[in-house]
Amino acid sequence: MTRPTLATARLILRSWREADLAPFAAMNADPRVMEFMGGLLDRAGSDALVARALAHFDTQGFGLWAVEVAGGAPFIGFVGLMRPGFAAAFTPCVEVGWRLAADHWGKGYATEGARAALAFGFGQAGLAEIVSFTSVVNARSRAVMERLGMVRDPADDFDHPNLPAGHVLRPHVLYRLKRPLAAPMAGSAGPS
Ligand SMILES: CC(C)(COP(=O)(O)OP(=O)(O)OC[C@H]1O[C@@H](n2cnc3c(N)ncnc32)[C@H](O)[C@@H]1OP(=O)(O)O)[C@@H](O)C(=O)NCCC(=O)NCCS
């Protein structure tokens, strides 16, 4: 299956390259980036995440895209769509997620990249709903979800099954976004 490339005003969402592995490992070893991830990743764990992202594209047609700034930084992190690997009340589902190097926060890149990923998910991938979830305390990630127009219902809050009881990151919020109704096509005659 081909791995699609997406372009936004400032970003290119593309497949992963060998040259991404070292900067991605540096991100995954940065306590600022990994504050809400439950621990740092070493190089092997970081490379394994890239391998999973590539395999996800090949089986599902979408996945975590490597993000580059057009005409700028060649790799700043990932944005993409994934099927979570754990069972919860809201699975099976597709989630939109993001992880950027800290130097590239505060520029709107996560939201801009996620909008392209959502458009792909609702468009080519034909999804009816995309969710996102994070620890209650991950305010930056929740702010991205809210900027995207995703909606949280407190009744969907859940404890992440892969984190132990009492862990500060275990309580999670879930945000949902339904496929927007198709806009009328320009020039269409409308109902007759
Ligand atoms: C979560 C994460 C991706 C959010 O990144 P972010 O840069 O804060 O989010 P956005 O891309 O939406 O950028 C929004 C910020 O850019 C600012 N901004 C600057 N220029 C902008 C522009 N041209 N357009 C839009 N926003 C712009 C906004 O004002 C906002 O600033 P604020 O944080 O001071 O309010 C980032 O913190 C991260 O990678 N964290 C670690 C990994 C993580 O926790 N992932 C989520 C796991 S669930």
The ligand as a Gaussian input file, in Angstrom:
#p B3LYP/6-31G(d) Opt

LIG

0 1
 C        0.918000      18.460000      22.567000
 C        1.802000      19.293000      21.633000
 C        1.886000      18.642000      20.270000
 C        1.161000      20.680000      21.523000
 O        1.992000      21.533000      20.779000
 P        1.634000      23.097000      20.655000
 O        2.704000      23.713000      19.850000
 O        1.332000      23.631000      22.018000
 O        0.237000      23.090000      19.868000
 P       -0.195000      23.846000      18.558000
 O        0.550000      23.369000      17.406000
 O       -1.667000      23.762000      18.494000
 O        0.283000      25.337000      18.820000
 C       -0.526000      26.213000      19.565000
 C        0.313000      27.332000      20.119000
 O        1.032000      27.971000      19.053000
 C        0.719000      29.376000      19.047000
 N        0.911000      29.855000      17.656000
 C        1.967000      30.630000      17.259000
 N        1.898000      30.834000      15.944000
 C        0.767000      30.233000      15.495000
 C        0.163000      30.132000      14.215000
 N        0.719000      30.680000      13.123000
 N       -0.972000      29.419000      14.109000
 C       -1.537000      28.846000      15.193000
 N       -1.011000      28.914000      16.431000
 C        0.145000      29.599000      16.573000
 C       -0.653000      29.433000      19.624000
 O       -0.946000      30.729000      20.110000
 C       -0.519000      28.417000      20.769000
 O        0.257000      28.994000      21.781000
 P        0.004000      28.745000      23.358000
 O        0.466000      27.341000      23.633000
 O        0.884000      29.751000      23.999000
 O       -1.453000      28.929000      23.576000
 C        3.225000      19.431000      22.208000
 O        3.160000      20.081000      23.456000
 C        3.911000      18.083000      22.387000
 O        4.463000      17.521000      21.447000
 N        3.895000      17.559000      23.635000
 C        4.571000      16.324000      23.946000
 C        3.873000      15.100000      23.402000
 C        2.455000      14.951000      23.875000
 O        2.129000      15.200000      25.027000
 N        1.627000      14.490000      22.934000
 C        0.249000      14.248000      23.208000
 C        0.036000      12.924000      23.803000
 S       -1.689000      12.570000      23.994000

